[in-house]
Amino acid sequence: MLDIRDLRVNLEDENKEILKGVDLTVDSGKVHAIMGPNGSGKSTLSYVLSGKEGYEVTHGSILLNDSDILEMEPEERAAAGLFLAFQYPVEIPGVGNMTFLRTAVNAQRKARGETEISATDFLKQVRERANSLQIDAEMLKRPVNVGFSGGEKKRNEILQMAMLEPKMCILDETDSGLDVDAMKLVAEGVNSLRDNGRGFLVITHYQRLLDHIKPDVVHIMADGKIVKTGGPELALEVENNGYSDILSEVA
Amino acid sequence: MALEQETFDRIDNAKSQILTQNRGWSQKSRESALSRLSNIGLPNHRDEYWKYTNPAELLTNDLHGLSVANHEEANVFAEVDALKIVFCDGIYRPDLSDEFLSDNMSINRLADEGDLHWAQNYYGTLERNGHTPVARPLAALNTAIASDGVLIHVKGNIDKPVLLLGLQNTQAEATLHHLIKIDPGCSLTLLESGPFATRLNTVMEVFLEKGANFEHVRTQGREHDRWGATHIFSDIKEEAKFKSFTLTANGILTRNECILNLSGDNCVAHVAGASVGDGKTFHHDDTVFITHDAVACESRQVFKKVLRNGATGVFQGKILVKEGAQKTDGYQISQSLLLDDDSQFLAKPELEIYADDVVCSHGSTSGAIDEQALFYLCSRGISKEDATDMLTLAFLAEAVEEIENENVANIIVEKISAWLSRRKN
């Protein structure tokens, strides 16, 4: 599904290397988690995957289902099936949530040569999926993320994910700013999307999200590299001993 | 200097026009406007309120050889069931206008010089009182020489909007003066569309009696070769509501002045504008002057401009709160979205307050498309172009939301979208 080879990335403005050779393969149907201390390059990886400006890839490759996504614009990556749930979802005054969702769904369909979704089918789907995320009609009518609480913003990200039905989902610190109940709700939303045709990359600081979204593989990232890979037990090790043990072990 | 010569010639022309013709019931008002004009002279680039917009362009340019707008696209409100009043090259055209007969509203033309008319006590009076804090010579010139216009007196319930449609057949100049009087508790929705003329000078005087309701939505500037100077004057009595929205897309130079006097307690006045302009020749100027002269009135100014490829936007807006106008609620926002580095927005917001129990706020900003928002939209599969359009429409939304009639608001949004997509080619 997702194949990252020796990825090296500089911050464009500062000529500073953030990712120093990342290797990562996510197979479809699998959930991978990336954990790591602050400043290890986790969020940078998610931005580079989604095509945000300001980063310069100096080496390596990213393939999504064998297509080189580094050559694609962000919208082309989205149409190819990549989705990033933002750590900080952006507020967009003046753009209605529904309009935004429908425009996005249809833009992707059009890019893939599919027909646009009818207004009634779209409404039905949104209502259904919003309902299970406890997103009410009022929230759907409001401008994108404007005046949403932290939990509402994250649920809205998952709703977008549910509507866009991506192949490869990247969740960037989706647990940040969430209380336990909100985290459960978000995790349920994510779990309901788990299937054999879809891969997940869950970026998080903490083990607790992984209690709810059970990963198949856990990676530890430090100083721009994946330094250790293991099963779910690796996350528990981090929880109990912190990162320093693992980091000194690999150093 | 050319402009001074032009000024002299124009005033002289106006003088001979007025003194040789008799314009019936409006003759006296025209003569007095002429003497106002002689005293103040035509506007000059050195004048405080003409610093950002060169008036010479509104007076001296040669109109020969310029494009003439076609009739098909003139009426953006074609889908709205409205009573149509058509002007062509500055003259009322009964053959193209809808017939109208109702006790609840009288509609006459200014050029009808017949007997004593109700409008004679109103014609030019708001313009006469509207020369503060600065003179508005183009409005005085208009009162003096206006070739035609519509006189609407609303006396009861009317069930559909009135549409003023302006067509042109030649590269003409037109001077139109409209007068609207709405009796206590009555309402009127007035729509305006079309080029009217290559160079247009319009004055609209709006008298709102107690509890009267006026909603005005106009579109202007669709054509490239077009200059316009418009003035809206209104006197708003107690509990009356005034709303005016203007969409300006393209055109060369447009100056819209709006001079509102909130003279009755608890009245409301909203004036809004969305303008979208492309290229170095586009110059759009909104100049607003609102006087609060009564208790507990609300005024709102919302002006948004989208500028690109060297376009210029100007906003001059002033709120004057007179002594005794307590509980005033005044709001003013002027913003520009600059889609490139070449465009410019010049803003002069002013507040002058002589009462001590008021809420007045104003803000003015100038910025580019929000890169974070743009990336967010693109990351969901929306192309950069479409995302930019969405954010541009979102930027204009606060102004468009001032339109109460939803159907009309949708038409305005469609027009803006069409402008945005035309720009892509």
Contacts between the chains, C-beta under 8 A, distances in Angstrom:
chain1	res1	chain2	res2	distance
A	50	B	379	5.1
A	51	B	378	7.7
A	51	B	379	7.3
A	52	B	375	5.6
A	52	B	379	7.8
A	53	B	371	7.5
A	53	B	375	7.2
A	73	B	378	7.0
A	73	B	383	7.9
A	73	B	384	7.0
A	74	B	375	6.5
A	74	B	378	4.1
A	74	B	379	5.0
A	75	B	378	4.8
A	75	B	379	7.7
A	75	B	380	7.9
A	75	B	381	5.2
A	75	B	382	6.0
A	75	B	383	5.1
A	75	B	384	7.0
A	75	B	387	7.9
A	77	B	379	7.8
A	78	B	378	7.5
A	78	B	379	6.0
A	78	B	380	5.8
A	78	B	381	3.6
A	79	B	381	5.2
A	83	B	379	8.0
A	84	B	379	5.7
A	86	B	376	7.0
A	86	B	379	8.0
A	89	B	376	7.4
A	90	B	372	5.0
A	90	B	373	5.2
A	90	B	375	7.9
A	90	B	376	4.1
A	91	B	373	8.0
A	92	B	370	8.0
A	92	B	373	4.9
A	92	B	376	7.0
A	92	B	377	7.4
A	92	B	391	7.3
A	92	B	394	6.5
A	93	B	394	6.3
A	93	B	397	7.7
A	94	B	391	7.8
A	94	B	393	7.0
A	94	B	394	2.7
A	94	B	395	6.5
A	94	B	396	7.8
A	94	B	397	3.9
A	94	B	398	7.2
A	95	B	377	8.0
A	95	B	390	5.6
A	95	B	391	7.3
A	95	B	393	7.9
A	95	B	394	4.7
A	99	B	390	8.0
A	100	B	377	7.3
A	100	B	380	7.5
A	100	B	390	7.6
A	103	B	382	5.8
A	103	B	386	7.1
A	103	B	390	6.9
A	104	B	377	7.6
A	104	B	380	3.9
A	104	B	381	5.1
A	104	B	382	5.6
A	105	B	381	7.9
A	107	B	380	7.8
A	107	B	381	4.7
A	107	B	382	4.9
A	107	B	383	6.6
A	107	B	386	6.7
A	108	B	380	7.9
A	108	B	381	3.9
A	111	B	381	6.6
A	143	B	394	7.6
A	160	B	380	6.3
A	164	B	380	6.7
A	164	B	381	6.9
